[in-house]
Amino acid sequence: MSSKWNWYRCPYPEDKFITTPIIPELKVLDVNGTELQGYEAHFLGVESEVFQLHLVDISEDLMQSEFKHHFDAYYKK
């Protein structure tokens, strides 16, 4: 069976895909320097684009106040 994916290396090394494991010491702050509380956080993305920060298991109140556009898009379909 043939596959374009190689277990040992990315078939598109020019994309420079990066993903991190969960970073327990990572603190995520809002624009005022207040820490946003979540269960875990990690980064992923490709160097040629914007990296994403995944902050997992945040409260509904935090989601509504800090990420209103995402909250509205998901819950107010």
PDB file of N, CA, C, O and CB in Angstrom:
ATOM      1  N   MET A   1       0.844  -1.185   0.000  1.00  0.00           N
ATOM      2  CA  MET A   1       0.000   0.000   0.000  1.00  0.00           C
ATOM      3  C   MET A   1       0.885   1.242   0.000  1.00  0.00           C
ATOM      4  O   MET A   1       1.819   1.340   0.796  1.00  0.00           O
ATOM      5  CB  MET A   1      -0.958   0.001   1.221  1.00  0.00           C
ATOM      6  N   SER A   2       0.599   2.173  -0.874  1.00  0.00           N
ATOM      7  CA  SER A   2       1.390   3.384  -1.005  1.00  0.00           C
ATOM      8  C   SER A   2       0.704   4.536  -0.288  1.00  0.00           C
ATOM      9  O   SER A   2      -0.524   4.619  -0.252  1.00  0.00           O
ATOM     10  CB  SER A   2       1.617   3.727  -2.482  1.00  0.00           C
ATOM     11  N   SER A   3       1.518   5.430   0.286  1.00  0.00           N
ATOM     12  CA  SER A   3       0.990   6.593   0.973  1.00  0.00           C
ATOM     13  C   SER A   3       1.906   7.777   0.722  1.00  0.00           C
ATOM     14  O   SER A   3       3.124   7.610   0.649  1.00  0.00           O
ATOM     15  CB  SER A   3       0.840   6.323   2.485  1.00  0.00           C
ATOM     16  N   LYS A   4       1.340   8.976   0.589  1.00  0.00           N
ATOM     17  CA  LYS A   4       2.172  10.163   0.419  1.00  0.00           C
ATOM     18  C   LYS A   4       2.813  10.580   1.743  1.00  0.00           C
ATOM     19  O   LYS A   4       3.735  11.395   1.751  1.00  0.00           O
ATOM     20  CB  LYS A   4       1.342  11.318  -0.152  1.00  0.00           C
ATOM     21  N   TRP A   5       2.335  10.031   2.860  1.00  0.00           N
ATOM     22  CA  TRP A   5       2.868  10.400   4.170  1.00  0.00           C
ATOM     23  C   TRP A   5       3.989   9.462   4.572  1.00  0.00           C
ATOM     24  O   TRP A   5       3.893   8.246   4.409  1.00  0.00           O
ATOM     25  CB  TRP A   5       1.762  10.386   5.228  1.00  0.00           C
ATOM     26  N   ASN A   6       5.029  10.034   5.090  1.00  0.00           N
ATOM     27  CA  ASN A   6       6.155   9.275   5.604  1.00  0.00           C
ATOM     28  C   ASN A   6       6.156   9.434   7.114  1.00  0.00           C
ATOM     29  O   ASN A   6       6.120  10.555   7.621  1.00  0.00           O
ATOM     30  CB  ASN A   6       7.510   9.750   4.974  1.00  0.00           C
ATOM     31  N   TRP A   7       6.197   8.343   7.823  1.00  0.00           N
ATOM     32  CA  TRP A   7       6.117   8.373   9.284  1.00  0.00           C
ATOM     33  C   TRP A   7       7.219   9.226   9.898  1.00  0.00           C
ATOM     34  O   TRP A   7       7.005   9.854  10.935  1.00  0.00           O
ATOM     35  CB  TRP A   7       6.191   6.961   9.840  1.00  0.00           C
ATOM     36  N   TYR A   8       8.393   9.258   9.277  1.00  0.00           N
ATOM     37  CA  TYR A   8       9.554   9.909   9.878  1.00  0.00           C
ATOM     38  C   TYR A   8       9.744  11.364   9.499  1.00  0.00           C
ATOM     39  O   TYR A   8      10.451  12.091  10.198  1.00  0.00           O
ATOM     40  CB  TYR A   8      10.765   9.167   9.512  1.00  0.00           C
ATOM     41  N   ARG A   9       9.136  11.807   8.416  1.00  0.00           N
ATOM     42  CA  ARG A   9       9.292  13.201   8.022  1.00  0.00           C
ATOM     43  C   ARG A   9       8.046  13.680   7.287  1.00  0.00           C
ATOM     44  O   ARG A   9       7.316  12.893   6.684  1.00  0.00           O
ATOM     45  CB  ARG A   9      10.540  13.382   7.141  1.00  0.00           C
ATOM     46  N   CYS A  10       7.825  14.974   7.353  1.00  0.00           N
ATOM     47  CA  CYS A  10       6.691  15.592   6.672  1.00  0.00           C
ATOM     48  C   CYS A  10       6.963  15.629   5.173  1.00  0.00           C
ATOM     49  O   CYS A  10       8.083  15.942   4.770  1.00  0.00           O
ATOM     50  CB  CYS A  10       6.424  17.022   7.219  1.00  0.00           C
ATOM     51  N   PRO A  11       5.979  15.321   4.338  1.00  0.00           N
ATOM     52  CA  PRO A  11       6.193  15.363   2.892  1.00  0.00           C
ATOM     53  C   PRO A  11       6.335  16.791   2.356  1.00  0.00           C
ATOM     54  O   PRO A  11       6.746  16.986   1.212  1.00  0.00           O
ATOM     55  CB  PRO A  11       5.047  14.669   2.186  1.00  0.00           C
ATOM     56  N   TYR A  12       5.999  17.781   3.175  1.00  0.00           N
ATOM     57  CA  TYR A  12       6.069  19.181   2.756  1.00  0.00           C
ATOM     58  C   TYR A  12       6.908  19.974   3.760  1.00  0.00           C
ATOM     59  O   TYR A  12       6.369  20.818   4.475  1.00  0.00           O
ATOM     60  CB  TYR A  12       4.641  19.794   2.628  1.00  0.00           C
ATOM     61  N   PRO A  13       8.218  19.716   3.825  1.00  0.00           N
ATOM     62  CA  PRO A  13       9.045  20.372   4.845  1.00  0.00           C
ATOM     63  C   PRO A  13       9.090  21.889   4.712  1.00  0.00           C
ATOM     64  O   PRO A  13       9.375  22.582   5.689  1.00  0.00           O
ATOM     65  CB  PRO A  13      10.443  19.834   4.782  1.00  0.00           C
ATOM     66  N   GLU A  14       8.816  22.416   3.526  1.00  0.00           N
ATOM     67  CA  GLU A  14       8.833  23.866   3.352  1.00  0.00           C
ATOM     68  C   GLU A  14       7.730  24.559   4.143  1.00  0.00           C
ATOM     69  O   GLU A  14       7.824  25.761   4.394  1.00  0.00           O
ATOM     70  CB  GLU A  14       8.700  24.210   1.887  1.00  0.00           C
ATOM     71  N   ASP A  15       6.683  23.831   4.542  1.00  0.00           N
ATOM     72  CA  ASP A  15       5.586  24.413   5.316  1.00  0.00           C
ATOM     73  C   ASP A  15       5.953  24.663   6.765  1.00  0.00           C
ATOM     74  O   ASP A  15       5.347  25.518   7.410  1.00  0.00           O
ATOM     75  CB  ASP A  15       4.385  23.515   5.256  1.00  0.00           C
ATOM     76  N   LYS A  16       6.919  23.950   7.289  1.00  0.00           N
ATOM     77  CA  LYS A  16       7.395  24.115   8.664  1.00  0.00           C
ATOM     78  C   LYS A  16       6.243  24.081   9.669  1.00  0.00           C
ATOM     79  O   LYS A  16       6.041  25.026  10.432  1.00  0.00           O
ATOM     80  CB  LYS A  16       8.164  25.427   8.799  1.00  0.00           C
ATOM     81  N   PHE A  17       5.498  22.984   9.656  1.00  0.00           N
ATOM     82  CA  PHE A  17       4.402  22.777  10.594  1.00  0.00           C
ATOM     83  C   PHE A  17       4.964  22.598  12.005  1.00  0.00           C
ATOM     84  O   PHE A  17       5.922  21.854  12.216  1.00  0.00           O
ATOM     85  CB  PHE A  17       3.547  21.549  10.181  1.00  0.00           C
ATOM     86  N   ILE A  18       4.353  23.287  12.958  1.00  0.00           N
ATOM     87  CA  ILE A  18       4.790  23.189  14.344  1.00  0.00           C
ATOM     88  C   ILE A  18       3.580  22.914  15.216  1.00  0.00           C
ATOM     89  O   ILE A  18       2.532  23.540  15.058  1.00  0.00           O
ATOM     90  CB  ILE A  18       5.519  24.482  14.799  1.00  0.00           C
ATOM     91  N   THR A  19       3.729  21.985  16.125  1.00  0.00           N
ATOM     92  CA  THR A  19       2.720  21.756  17.153  1.00  0.00           C
ATOM     93  C   THR A  19       3.460  21.442  18.440  1.00  0.00           C
ATOM     94  O   THR A  19       4.492  20.771  18.429  1.00  0.00           O
ATOM     95  CB  THR A  19       1.731  20.595  16.758  1.00  0.00           C
ATOM     96  N   THR A  20       2.931  21.928  19.535  1.00  0.00           N
ATOM     97  CA  THR A  20       3.578  21.669  20.814  1.00  0.00           C
ATOM     98  C   THR A  20       2.703  20.732  21.633  1.00  0.00           C
ATOM     99  O   THR A  20       1.497  20.644  21.406  1.00  0.00           O
ATOM    100  CB  THR A  20       3.843  22.988  21.582  1.00  0.00           C
ATOM    101  N   PRO A  21       3.303  20.038  22.576  1.00  0.00           N
ATOM    102  CA  PRO A  21       2.476  19.319  23.547  1.00  0.00           C
ATOM    103  C   PRO A  21       1.842  20.348  24.475  1.00  0.00           C
ATOM    104  O   PRO A  21       2.123  21.541  24.361  1.00  0.00           O
ATOM    105  CB  PRO A  21       3.320  18.267  24.359  1.00  0.00           C
ATOM    106  N   ILE A  22       1.013  19.909  25.366  1.00  0.00           N
ATOM    107  CA  ILE A  22       0.426  20.803  26.370  1.00  0.00           C
ATOM    108  C   ILE A  22       1.569  21.417  27.175  1.00  0.00           C
ATOM    109  O   ILE A  22       2.500  20.717  27.574  1.00  0.00           O
ATOM    110  CB  ILE A  22      -0.587  20.035  27.311  1.00  0.00           C
ATOM    111  N   ILE A  23       1.496  22.713  27.407  1.00  0.00           N
ATOM    112  CA  ILE A  23       2.539  23.431  28.147  1.00  0.00           C
ATOM    113  C   ILE A  23       1.961  23.848  29.499  1.00  0.00           C
ATOM    114  O   ILE A  23       1.293  24.879  29.589  1.00  0.00           O
ATOM    115  CB  ILE A  23       3.058  24.686  27.340  1.00  0.00           C
ATOM    116  N   PRO A  24       2.206  23.065  30.551  1.00  0.00           N
ATOM    117  CA  PRO A  24       1.601  23.362  31.857  1.00  0.00           C
ATOM    118  C   PRO A  24       1.963  24.741  32.411  1.00  0.00           C
ATOM    119  O   PRO A  24       1.147  25.353  33.101  1.00  0.00           O
ATOM    120  CB  PRO A  24       2.016  22.314  32.848  1.00  0.00           C
ATOM    121  N   GLU A  25       3.149  25.237  32.130  1.00  0.00           N
ATOM    122  CA  GLU A  25       3.605  26.517  32.687  1.00  0.00           C
ATOM    123  C   GLU A  25       3.125  27.731  31.895  1.00  0.00           C
ATOM    124  O   GLU A  25       3.322  28.867  32.326  1.00  0.00           O
ATOM    125  CB  GLU A  25       5.109  26.534  32.752  1.00  0.00           C
ATOM    126  N   LEU A  26       2.497  27.503  30.742  1.00  0.00           N
ATOM    127  CA  LEU A  26       2.068  28.597  29.877  1.00  0.00           C
ATOM    128  C   LEU A  26       0.936  29.381  30.528  1.00  0.00           C
ATOM    129  O   LEU A  26      -0.070  28.808  30.946  1.00  0.00           O
ATOM    130  CB  LEU A  26       1.627  28.062  28.507  1.00  0.00           C
ATOM    131  N   LYS A  27       1.112  30.701  30.609  1.00  0.00           N
ATOM    132  CA  LYS A  27       0.058  31.580  31.119  1.00  0.00           C
ATOM    133  C   LYS A  27      -0.456  32.405  29.941  1.00  0.00           C
ATOM    134  O   LYS A  27       0.329  32.978  29.186  1.00  0.00           O
ATOM    135  CB  LYS A  27       0.587  32.510  32.289  1.00  0.00           C
ATOM    136  N   VAL A  28      -1.767  32.460  29.792  1.00  0.00           N
ATOM    137  CA  VAL A  28      -2.404  33.224  28.726  1.00  0.00           C
ATOM    138  C   VAL A  28      -3.027  34.456  29.377  1.00  0.00           C
ATOM    139  O   VAL A  28      -3.840  34.342  30.295  1.00  0.00           O
ATOM    140  CB  VAL A  28      -3.483  32.362  27.948  1.00  0.00           C
ATOM    141  N   LEU A  29      -2.635  35.642  28.889  1.00  0.00           N
ATOM    142  CA  LEU A  29      -3.094  36.895  29.482  1.00  0.00           C
ATOM    143  C   LEU A  29      -3.956  37.673  28.500  1.00  0.00           C
ATOM    144  O   LEU A  29      -3.758  37.606  27.287  1.00  0.00           O
ATOM    145  CB  LEU A  29      -1.902  37.747  29.929  1.00  0.00           C
ATOM    146  N   ASP A  30      -4.923  38.417  29.046  1.00  0.00           N
ATOM    147  CA  ASP A  30      -5.706  39.311  28.193  1.00  0.00           C
ATOM    148  C   ASP A  30      -4.928  40.615  28.012  1.00  0.00           C
ATOM    149  O   ASP A  30      -3.800  40.731  28.491  1.00  0.00           O
ATOM    150  CB  ASP A  30      -7.126  39.584  28.807  1.00  0.00           C
ATOM    151  N   VAL A  31      -5.516  41.592  27.328  1.00  0.00           N
ATOM    152  CA  VAL A  31      -4.815  42.849  27.050  1.00  0.00           C
ATOM    153  C   VAL A  31      -4.497  43.642  28.313  1.00  0.00           C
ATOM    154  O   VAL A  31      -3.618  44.504  28.294  1.00  0.00           O
ATOM    155  CB  VAL A  31      -5.643  43.702  26.118  1.00  0.00           C
ATOM    156  N   ASN A  32      -5.200  43.362  29.410  1.00  0.00           N
ATOM    157  CA  ASN A  32      -4.968  44.050  30.674  1.00  0.00           C
ATOM    158  C   ASN A  32      -3.985  43.307  31.576  1.00  0.00           C
ATOM    159  O   ASN A  32      -3.682  43.767  32.677  1.00  0.00           O
ATOM    160  CB  ASN A  32      -6.277  44.242  31.399  1.00  0.00           C
ATOM    161  N   GLY A  33      -3.490  42.166  31.118  1.00  0.00           N
ATOM    162  CA  GLY A  33      -2.549  41.397  31.918  1.00  0.00           C
ATOM    163  C   GLY A  33      -3.200  40.406  32.876  1.00  0.00           C
ATOM    164  O   GLY A  33      -2.519  39.807  33.708  1.00  0.00           O
ATOM    165  N   THR A  34      -4.510  40.231  32.764  1.00  0.00           N
ATOM    166  CA  THR A  34      -5.229  39.282  33.612  1.00  0.00           C
ATOM    167  C   THR A  34      -5.117  37.889  33.008  1.00  0.00           C
ATOM    168  O   THR A  34      -5.335  37.707  31.811  1.00  0.00           O
ATOM    169  CB  THR A  34      -6.719  39.695  33.775  1.00  0.00           C
ATOM    170  N   GLU A  35      -4.781  36.916  33.830  1.00  0.00           N
ATOM    171  CA  GLU A  35      -4.631  35.551  33.327  1.00  0.00           C
ATOM    172  C   GLU A  35      -5.982  34.943  32.970  1.00  0.00           C
ATOM    173  O   GLU A  35      -6.931  35.013  33.751  1.00  0.00           O
ATOM    174  CB  GLU A  35      -3.921  34.677  34.360  1.00  0.00           C
ATOM    175  N   LEU A  36      -6.058  34.347  31.784  1.00  0.00           N
ATOM    176  CA  LEU A  36      -7.256  33.633  31.350  1.00  0.00           C
ATOM    177  C   LEU A  36      -7.124  32.195  31.820  1.00  0.00           C
ATOM    178  O   LEU A  36      -6.154  31.515  31.487  1.00  0.00           O
ATOM    179  CB  LEU A  36      -7.448  33.710  29.791  1.00  0.00           C
ATOM    180  N   GLN A  37      -8.088  31.734  32.584  1.00  0.00           N
ATOM    181  CA  GLN A  37      -8.019  30.405  33.188  1.00  0.00           C
ATOM    182  C   GLN A  37      -8.593  29.349  32.257  1.00  0.00           C
ATOM    183  O   GLN A  37      -9.722  29.460  31.779  1.00  0.00           O
ATOM    184  CB  GLN A  37      -8.762  30.386  34.522  1.00  0.00           C
ATOM    185  N   GLY A  38      -7.801  28.340  32.016  1.00  0.00           N
ATOM    186  CA  GLY A  38      -8.217  27.184  31.246  1.00  0.00           C
ATOM    187  C   GLY A  38      -7.530  25.960  31.815  1.00  0.00           C
ATOM    188  O   GLY A  38      -6.675  26.086  32.691  1.00  0.00           O
ATOM    189  N   TYR A  39      -7.879  24.797  31.342  1.00  0.00           N
ATOM    190  CA  TYR A  39      -7.309  23.556  31.848  1.00  0.00           C
ATOM    191  C   TYR A  39      -5.918  23.299  31.275  1.00  0.00           C
ATOM    192  O   TYR A  39      -5.028  22.831  31.984  1.00  0.00           O
ATOM    193  CB  TYR A  39      -8.227  22.391  31.525  1.00  0.00           C
ATOM    194  N   GLU A  40      -5.731  23.609  29.980  1.00  0.00           N
ATOM    195  CA  GLU A  40      -4.455  23.361  29.318  1.00  0.00           C
ATOM    196  C   GLU A  40      -4.345  24.247  28.084  1.00  0.00           C
ATOM    197  O   GLU A  40      -5.344  24.766  27.588  1.00  0.00           O
ATOM    198  CB  GLU A  40      -4.311  21.866  28.934  1.00  0.00           C
ATOM    199  N   ALA A  41      -3.110  24.415  27.592  1.00  0.00           N
ATOM    200  CA  ALA A  41      -2.886  25.238  26.403  1.00  0.00           C
ATOM    201  C   ALA A  41      -1.722  24.681  25.597  1.00  0.00           C
ATOM    202  O   ALA A  41      -0.785  24.102  26.146  1.00  0.00           O
ATOM    203  CB  ALA A  41      -2.615  26.708  26.794  1.00  0.00           C
ATOM    204  N   HIS A  42      -1.802  24.870  24.275  1.00  0.00           N
ATOM    205  CA  HIS A  42      -0.712  24.480  23.378  1.00  0.00           C
ATOM    206  C   HIS A  42      -0.835  25.273  22.088  1.00  0.00           C
ATOM    207  O   HIS A  42      -1.872  25.882  21.824  1.00  0.00           O
ATOM    208  CB  HIS A  42      -0.736  22.946  23.091  1.00  0.00           C
ATOM    209  N   PHE A  43       0.235  25.268  21.275  1.00  0.00           N
ATOM    210  CA  PHE A  43       0.288  25.991  20.016  1.00  0.00           C
ATOM    211  C   PHE A  43       0.342  25.030  18.844  1.00  0.00           C
ATOM    212  O   PHE A  43       0.820  23.902  18.970  1.00  0.00           O
ATOM    213  CB  PHE A  43       1.487  26.926  19.988  1.00  0.00           C
ATOM    214  N   LEU A  44      -0.161  25.496  17.682  1.00  0.00           N
ATOM    215  CA  LEU A  44       0.035  24.758  16.444  1.00  0.00           C
ATOM    216  C   LEU A  44      -0.122  25.707  15.269  1.00  0.00           C
ATOM    217  O   LEU A  44      -0.759  26.755  15.376  1.00  0.00           O
ATOM    218  CB  LEU A  44      -0.958  23.579  16.335  1.00  0.00           C
ATOM    219  N   GLY A  45       0.469  25.322  14.148  1.00  0.00           N
ATOM    220  CA  GLY A  45       0.359  26.119  12.938  1.00  0.00           C
ATOM    221  C   GLY A  45       1.531  25.880  12.023  1.00  0.00           C
ATOM    222  O   GLY A  45       2.399  25.051  12.298  1.00  0.00           O
ATOM    223  N   VAL A  46       1.547  26.619  10.925  1.00  0.00           N
ATOM    224  CA  VAL A  46       2.669  26.570   9.994  1.00  0.00           C
ATOM    225  C   VAL A  46       3.322  27.943   9.972  1.00  0.00           C
ATOM    226  O   VAL A  46       2.663  28.968  10.145  1.00  0.00           O
ATOM    227  CB  VAL A  46       2.208  26.140   8.561  1.00  0.00           C
ATOM    228  N   GLU A  47       4.635  27.941   9.755  1.00  0.00           N
ATOM    229  CA  GLU A  47       5.399  29.175   9.841  1.00  0.00           C
ATOM    230  C   GLU A  47       4.911  30.245   8.870  1.00  0.00           C
ATOM    231  O   GLU A  47       5.020  31.435   9.166  1.00  0.00           O
ATOM    232  CB  GLU A  47       6.849  28.890   9.588  1.00  0.00           C
ATOM    233  N   SER A  48       4.378  29.850   7.722  1.00  0.00           N
ATOM    234  CA  SER A  48       3.946  30.818   6.718  1.00  0.00           C
ATOM    235  C   SER A  48       2.587  31.452   7.033  1.00  0.00           C
ATOM    236  O   SER A  48       2.143  32.354   6.324  1.00  0.00           O
ATOM    237  CB  SER A  48       3.886  30.151   5.370  1.00  0.00           C
ATOM    238  N   GLU A  49       1.934  30.981   8.091  1.00  0.00           N
ATOM    239  CA  GLU A  49       0.621  31.506   8.471  1.00  0.00           C
ATOM    240  C   GLU A  49       0.659  31.947   9.930  1.00  0.00           C
ATOM    241  O   GLU A  49       1.732  32.068  10.522  1.00  0.00           O
ATOM    242  CB  GLU A  49      -0.494  30.441   8.247  1.00  0.00           C
ATOM    243  N   VAL A  50      -0.497  32.182  10.496  1.00  0.00           N
ATOM    244  CA  VAL A  50      -0.606  32.573  11.890  1.00  0.00           C
ATOM    245  C   VAL A  50      -0.652  31.320  12.760  1.00  0.00           C
ATOM    246  O   VAL A  50      -1.334  30.354  12.415  1.00  0.00           O
ATOM    247  CB  VAL A  50      -1.859  33.455  12.121  1.00  0.00           C
ATOM    248  N   PHE A  51       0.062  31.324  13.880  1.00  0.00           N
ATOM    249  CA  PHE A  51      -0.011  30.207  14.811  1.00  0.00           C
ATOM    250  C   PHE A  51      -1.267  30.341  15.654  1.00  0.00           C
ATOM    251  O   PHE A  51      -1.714  31.449  15.950  1.00  0.00           O
ATOM    252  CB  PHE A  51       1.249  30.145  15.707  1.00  0.00           C
ATOM    253  N   GLN A  52      -1.826  29.215  16.033  1.00  0.00           N
ATOM    254  CA  GLN A  52      -3.025  29.189  16.868  1.00  0.00           C
ATOM    255  C   GLN A  52      -2.644  28.795  18.285  1.00  0.00           C
ATOM    256  O   GLN A  52      -1.783  27.943  18.498  1.00  0.00           O
ATOM    257  CB  GLN A  52      -4.082  28.211  16.295  1.00  0.00           C
ATOM    258  N   LEU A  53      -3.292  29.422  19.238  1.00  0.00           N
ATOM    259  CA  LEU A  53      -3.172  29.041  20.640  1.00  0.00           C
ATOM    260  C   LEU A  53      -4.468  28.343  21.008  1.00  0.00           C
ATOM    261  O   LEU A  53      -5.546  28.920  20.868  1.00  0.00           O
ATOM    262  CB  LEU A  53      -2.891  30.287  21.575  1.00  0.00           C
ATOM    263  N   HIS A  54      -4.375  27.126  21.468  1.00  0.00           N
ATOM    264  CA  HIS A  54      -5.565  26.396  21.919  1.00  0.00           C
ATOM    265  C   HIS A  54      -5.595  26.440  23.437  1.00  0.00           C
ATOM    266  O   HIS A  54      -4.746  25.846  24.103  1.00  0.00           O
ATOM    267  CB  HIS A  54      -5.569  24.914  21.398  1.00  0.00           C
ATOM    268  N   LEU A  55      -6.580  27.148  23.978  1.00  0.00           N
ATOM    269  CA  LEU A  55      -6.816  27.218  25.420  1.00  0.00           C
ATOM    270  C   LEU A  55      -8.057  26.382  25.675  1.00  0.00           C
ATOM    271  O   LEU A  55      -9.159  26.750  25.269  1.00  0.00           O
ATOM    272  CB  LEU A  55      -6.993  28.719  25.936  1.00  0.00           C
ATOM    273  N   VAL A  56      -7.873  25.255  26.348  1.00  0.00           N
ATOM    274  CA  VAL A  56      -8.914  24.238  26.465  1.00  0.00           C
ATOM    275  C   VAL A  56      -9.643  24.330  27.798  1.00  0.00           C
ATOM    276  O   VAL A  56      -9.045  24.610  28.837  1.00  0.00           O
ATOM    277  CB  VAL A  56      -8.314  22.852  26.300  1.00  0.00           C
ATOM    278  N   ASP A  57     -10.950  24.088  27.743  1.00  0.00           N
ATOM    279  CA  ASP A  57     -11.807  23.992  28.925  1.00  0.00           C
ATOM    280  C   ASP A  57     -11.894  25.306  29.694  1.00  0.00           C
ATOM    281  O   ASP A  57     -11.572  25.376  30.880  1.00  0.00           O
ATOM    282  CB  ASP A  57     -11.297  22.903  29.842  1.00  0.00           C
ATOM    283  N   ILE A  58     -12.343  26.357  28.981  1.00  0.00           N
ATOM    284  CA  ILE A  58     -12.553  27.637  29.639  1.00  0.00           C
ATOM    285  C   ILE A  58     -14.017  27.749  30.041  1.00  0.00           C
ATOM    286  O   ILE A  58     -14.867  27.027  29.520  1.00  0.00           O
ATOM    287  CB  ILE A  58     -12.139  28.815  28.717  1.00  0.00           C
ATOM    288  N   SER A  59     -14.306  28.650  30.964  1.00  0.00           N
ATOM    289  CA  SER A  59     -15.683  28.813  31.446  1.00  0.00           C
ATOM    290  C   SER A  59     -16.536  29.500  30.376  1.00  0.00           C
ATOM    291  O   SER A  59     -16.020  30.177  29.487  1.00  0.00           O
ATOM    292  CB  SER A  59     -15.709  29.632  32.768  1.00  0.00           C
ATOM    293  N   GLU A  60     -17.835  29.312  30.483  1.00  0.00           N
ATOM    294  CA  GLU A  60     -18.759  29.960  29.558  1.00  0.00           C
ATOM    295  C   GLU A  60     -18.678  31.478  29.682  1.00  0.00           C
ATOM    296  O   GLU A  60     -18.757  32.194  28.683  1.00  0.00           O
ATOM    297  CB  GLU A  60     -20.192  29.484  29.813  1.00  0.00           C
ATOM    298  N   ASP A  61     -18.520  31.967  30.914  1.00  0.00           N
ATOM    299  CA  ASP A  61     -18.405  33.418  31.123  1.00  0.00           C
ATOM    300  C   ASP A  61     -17.181  33.989  30.411  1.00  0.00           C
ATOM    301  O   ASP A  61     -17.252  35.053  29.794  1.00  0.00           O
ATOM    302  CB  ASP A  61     -18.331  33.737  32.623  1.00  0.00           C
ATOM    303  N   LEU A  62     -16.057  33.274  30.501  1.00  0.00           N
ATOM    304  CA  LEU A  62     -14.845  33.721  29.821  1.00  0.00           C
ATOM    305  C   LEU A  62     -15.035  33.677  28.312  1.00  0.00           C
ATOM    306  O   LEU A  62     -14.611  34.589  27.602  1.00  0.00           O
ATOM    307  CB  LEU A  62     -13.643  32.858  30.232  1.00  0.00           C
ATOM    308  N   MET A  63     -15.660  32.639  27.831  1.00  0.00           N
ATOM    309  CA  MET A  63     -15.915  32.514  26.389  1.00  0.00           C
ATOM    310  C   MET A  63     -16.768  33.687  25.900  1.00  0.00           C
ATOM    311  O   MET A  63     -16.483  34.267  24.852  1.00  0.00           O
ATOM    312  CB  MET A  63     -16.620  31.165  26.071  1.00  0.00           C
ATOM    313  N   GLN A  64     -17.811  34.037  26.654  1.00  0.00           N
ATOM    314  CA  GLN A  64     -18.697  35.136  26.249  1.00  0.00           C
ATOM    315  C   GLN A  64     -17.990  36.486  26.308  1.00  0.00           C
ATOM    316  O   GLN A  64     -18.208  37.332  25.441  1.00  0.00           O
ATOM    317  CB  GLN A  64     -19.940  35.167  27.137  1.00  0.00           C
ATOM    318  N   SER A  65     -17.147  36.700  27.318  1.00  0.00           N
ATOM    319  CA  SER A  65     -16.521  38.020  27.466  1.00  0.00           C
ATOM    320  C   SER A  65     -15.302  38.214  26.567  1.00  0.00           C
ATOM    321  O   SER A  65     -15.149  39.284  25.978  1.00  0.00           O
ATOM    322  CB  SER A  65     -16.117  38.232  28.904  1.00  0.00           C
ATOM    323  N   GLU A  66     -14.439  37.222  26.446  1.00  0.00           N
ATOM    324  CA  GLU A  66     -13.201  37.379  25.689  1.00  0.00           C
ATOM    325  C   GLU A  66     -13.303  36.935  24.237  1.00  0.00           C
ATOM    326  O   GLU A  66     -12.561  37.428  23.387  1.00  0.00           O
ATOM    327  CB  GLU A  66     -12.113  36.615  26.356  1.00  0.00           C
ATOM    328  N   PHE A  67     -14.207  36.017  23.943  1.00  0.00           N
ATOM    329  CA  PHE A  67     -14.310  35.451  22.600  1.00  0.00           C
ATOM    330  C   PHE A  67     -15.746  35.520  22.103  1.00  0.00           C
ATOM    331  O   PHE A  67     -16.281  34.545  21.576  1.00  0.00           O
ATOM    332  CB  PHE A  67     -13.809  33.999  22.583  1.00  0.00           C
ATOM    333  N   LYS A  68     -16.365  36.688  22.278  1.00  0.00           N
ATOM    334  CA  LYS A  68     -17.784  36.875  21.976  1.00  0.00           C
ATOM    335  C   LYS A  68     -18.136  36.484  20.535  1.00  0.00           C
ATOM    336  O   LYS A  68     -19.167  35.852  20.305  1.00  0.00           O
ATOM    337  CB  LYS A  68     -18.175  38.322  22.222  1.00  0.00           C
ATOM    338  N   HIS A  69     -17.300  36.847  19.576  1.00  0.00           N
ATOM    339  CA  HIS A  69     -17.613  36.537  18.173  1.00  0.00           C
ATOM    340  C   HIS A  69     -17.661  35.026  17.945  1.00  0.00           C
ATOM    341  O   HIS A  69     -18.486  34.555  17.162  1.00  0.00           O
ATOM    342  CB  HIS A  69     -16.571  37.181  17.233  1.00  0.00           C
ATOM    343  N   HIS A  70     -16.800  34.258  18.609  1.00  0.00           N
ATOM    344  CA  HIS A  70     -16.847  32.798  18.485  1.00  0.00           C
ATOM    345  C   HIS A  70     -18.071  32.231  19.204  1.00  0.00           C
ATOM    346  O   HIS A  70     -18.737  31.329  18.695  1.00  0.00           O
ATOM    347  CB  HIS A  70     -15.560  32.167  19.050  1.00  0.00           C
ATOM    348  N   PHE A  71     -18.357  32.761  20.376  1.00  0.00           N
ATOM    349  CA  PHE A  71     -19.516  32.312  21.157  1.00  0.00           C
ATOM    350  C   PHE A  71     -20.799  32.552  20.373  1.00  0.00           C
ATOM    351  O   PHE A  71     -21.635  31.657  20.244  1.00  0.00           O
ATOM    352  CB  PHE A  71     -19.576  33.040  22.524  1.00  0.00           C
ATOM    353  N   ASP A  72     -20.949  33.761  19.853  1.00  0.00           N
ATOM    354  CA  ASP A  72     -22.164  34.095  19.093  1.00  0.00           C
ATOM    355  C   ASP A  72     -22.291  33.232  17.834  1.00  0.00           C
ATOM    356  O   ASP A  72     -23.384  32.770  17.506  1.00  0.00           O
ATOM    357  CB  ASP A  72     -22.158  35.588  18.705  1.00  0.00           C
ATOM    358  N   ALA A  73     -21.196  33.017  17.143  1.00  0.00           N
ATOM    359  CA  ALA A  73     -21.232  32.223  15.915  1.00  0.00           C
ATOM    360  C   ALA A  73     -21.651  30.795  16.210  1.00  0.00           C
ATOM    361  O   ALA A  73     -22.359  30.186  15.408  1.00  0.00           O
ATOM    362  CB  ALA A  73     -19.869  32.238  15.222  1.00  0.00           C
ATOM    363  N   TYR A  74     -21.230  30.246  17.342  1.00  0.00           N
ATOM    364  CA  TYR A  74     -21.530  28.867  17.673  1.00  0.00           C
ATOM    365  C   TYR A  74     -22.933  28.696  18.265  1.00  0.00           C
ATOM    366  O   TYR A  74     -23.672  27.797  17.864  1.00  0.00           O
ATOM    367  CB  TYR A  74     -20.500  28.344  18.639  1.00  0.00           C
ATOM    368  N   TYR A  75     -23.298  29.559  19.219  1.00  0.00           N
ATOM    369  CA  TYR A  75     -24.562  29.376  19.951  1.00  0.00           C
ATOM    370  C   TYR A  75     -25.755  30.109  19.360  1.00  0.00           C
ATOM    371  O   TYR A  75     -26.897  29.784  19.684  1.00  0.00           O
ATOM    372  CB  TYR A  75     -24.385  29.820  21.352  1.00  0.00           C
ATOM    373  N   LYS A  76     -25.516  31.076  18.514  1.00  0.00           N
ATOM    374  CA  LYS A  76     -26.625  31.852  17.959  1.00  0.00           C
ATOM    375  C   LYS A  76     -26.755  31.633  16.475  1.00  0.00           C
ATOM    376  O   LYS A  76     -26.860  32.588  15.705  1.00  0.00           O
ATOM    377  CB  LYS A  76     -26.442  33.328  18.246  1.00  0.00           C
ATOM    378  N   LYS A  77     -26.750  30.375  16.068  1.00  0.00           N
ATOM    379  CA  LYS A  77     -26.860  30.030  14.648  1.00  0.00           C
ATOM    380  C   LYS A  77     -28.242  30.317  14.126  1.00  0.00           C
ATOM    381  O   LYS A  77     -28.518  30.087  12.949  1.00  0.00           O
ATOM    382  CB  LYS A  77     -26.518  28.567  14.419  1.00  0.00           C
TER     383      LYS A  77
END
